[in-house]
Amino acid sequence: MLSKLKYYLLLGVKKPNLILSFIYKKHIGLIISIPIISVNIPENNFNMKITKSDNITEITNFYRGMGRDSINKSIVERWLNKKFFCFLVYENDTAIGGMWVFKETFTLNNTSGRTLSQNQKIRLNKEYIYGGNVIINEEYRGKGINQALLNHVIKHFSKHSNYKELIVITGATNGAYIRSTMKASGVLIGITQVINLIGFKFRKELFLDKKKKVWI
């Protein structure tokens, strides 16, 4: 608890609203399953490059620049060593978007992560993967880059793996991301309410398709 308090106080210097989030936050989250199928998913029409990256420095610098200080160098090294995947979107030589893909066993620490499970540690069926830590630089939002990134990830795994579906979570008010998942044939499989009260998290399932639950 003390470590969490210290973390939020440090972030509060940059973003004061996070202190209020530590005291109380209510989150309605959606769980969406996207099929990984070999179809003709259109590539992006932008002058940008999307690539799977294992460059620790570039990944760390990108997430730090986006205010995601929790994804630091040691975390990036640990995730890459576990063979998790990071995809970055570049304009010229500058990273402007990113997404991580996790497999098998991984940990979700933040409040929104409780959308998937009450437990921080997730064990996922080996035929499925989980996409998280998706963020696009604010200056480039609204241009379809998130859709292009999602399409690229699906196409990558349809060509280079035997995974069946990509599981993602998002807030119920994130209309743009929800729309992107629907365009990729995503299916809503769960709705949960998560309340954070002084660091304690309380989760309630409002809807869950038990047949599509592939994690514990």
N, C-alpha and C positions, 0 to 999 in steps of 0.2 A: 504493500500500500504506500509506504514512504517513497519508494522508487517511482511509482506512478504519479504521486503528488509532485515530486521534484520535476518529473518530465513535463507535466502540464504547466507548472509555474514557469519553466524555461520557455516553453512555447508561448505562454501567455504574454511574454515580453514582446513577441512578434505579432501575435494574434490574440488580443485580450478576450475575444469571444470564446476562446477555447477553455478559459477558466470556468465560464458558465456551463459549457458542455461537460466539464468534469463533474460539476455539482449535479446537473440534471440534463438529460437529453433523451428524447423519445424518437425512435427510428422505426419507420415502417419499411421493410425490405422485401424485395421480390427475388425469388430463385428461378432462374431461367435455364433451360437445357437447349443447346444448339447442336444439331446433328453435324458430324464431321463426315461429309459425303463428297465424293469426287464429282463435282459439277463445275460448270463453266461460270465461276464467280468472277465478275468483272474486276479488273485491276483498277487502281486509282488513276484518275485523269490529271493528277497534280504533278508538278515538277519536283517531286519528292521521292525519297527512297525509304523503303521499309525493310529492315534486316534483323535477323536473329543475332544478338550481340552477346559476346562473353568478355567485353572490354570493361573491366571493373571500374576504372577511372571514369569513363564516359557515362556508364550507368549511374554511378554514385553522384557525379556532378549534375546529371539531368534531374534526378529526384530531389537533390538538395536545392536546385534552382526552382523547383516547383513547390518548395516548402515542405517536402516529405523527408524531414530530417531523420525519421525513424528508419528509413531505408538507407543506412549508412554503409561504409565500406565493408565492415565485418559481416553485416547481414548479407550484402551482395555476394561476398566471397563464399559464405556458408550456403546460400541458395544455389550458386553455380556449382559448387562442389557436390551438391545433392542432385545435380543434373536437372535442375529446374531451368526454365527457358525465359529469356528476356528478349522482347522485340522492341526496337526503337524506330521512330519515324524521324527522318532527317530532311531538313531543307538546306541544300548545299552541305556544309559540314557541321551544322548545328542541330542537335537533337531537340525536337519540338513535341514529341509524344512518346509514350511508353506503355508497355503491358507485360505483366509476368504470367507465366503458365506453370502451374504446379501439378505434381502427380503423386499418387500413392499416399504418403504421410507428410503433412505440413501443418503449420501453425498460423492461425488468424488471431491477432491480438486486439484489433480495434473493435469499437462498438458495432460498426456495421457488419463486421465479420461474424457476429453472433447470429446474423440472419440465417446462416447455414446450419449452425449447431450451437448448443449451449456450451459445448466444449471448445477450448482454444485449439487443441490438437485434433486434426481431421484425418481420418483414414478413408481414402477413396478407392473404390473398385478399380482394379488395374486397367480396365478398358475405358476409363474415363479420365478427363483432366479438368482442372479448375483454372479459370482466368481471373486475375485480380490486379490490384494496384494500377488500374488503367487511368491515365491522365494525359490531357492534351494542353499544351501551353495556351493560356487564355487568349492570346493575340490571334490564334489560329482556329479557335472554336467556331462552329457554325459553317464550316466549309466542307463537311463530309469526311474529315480526316479520321475520325473515330470509326466510321463505317469502313473506310479503306483499311484501317489497321485490323479490324475484326475479320474482314474478308481475307486479308493476307494470312492471318493466323490459321483460319479454317483451311485455306488452300494448302498451307504448309503441312499441316498434320494429315490432311487427306492424301497427300503425296508421299509423306515420309514416315507414316506410322499406321498402326492398326486401331487407334483409339476410335471409339464410337461416337462420343458426345463431349462437348465442352460445356461445363457448368459455370455460370456466372451469377453474381448477385448485384443488385443495384437498389438505390432508394426509390420509393414509389413515386417521387416527384421528378425523377430524372427522365423526363419524357424523351429527350434526344437519344439517350442510350437505349432506352426500352425500344424505341422505334428502330434503331440499328439492329438490335437482336431479332426483332420480328422480321426485318428484311432478310435476315440470314436464316429464316425458318425456325427461329427460336420458339419454344413453348413454355408457358408459365407453369411451373410445377410446385411453387410454394409461395406463401405470403406469411411473413412473421413480424411481430412487434417486439422491439428490443428497447428496454428502458435502462439507461445508465444513471445510477444514483450514487454519487460520491465514489465512483470506481467500481461499484457492484453492479453487475449486469443481470437483468431479469428478462427472460425470453418466453414468448408465447406464440405458438403456432396458430395462425388464423386459417391457414389452408395448406395442406401438403399432400401431393399425390404419392402415396406410399409405394406404389409400383415403380416410381421413378427415383426413389431415394436410393442412391448408390454410394452413400457415405455413412460413417458412424463417428 
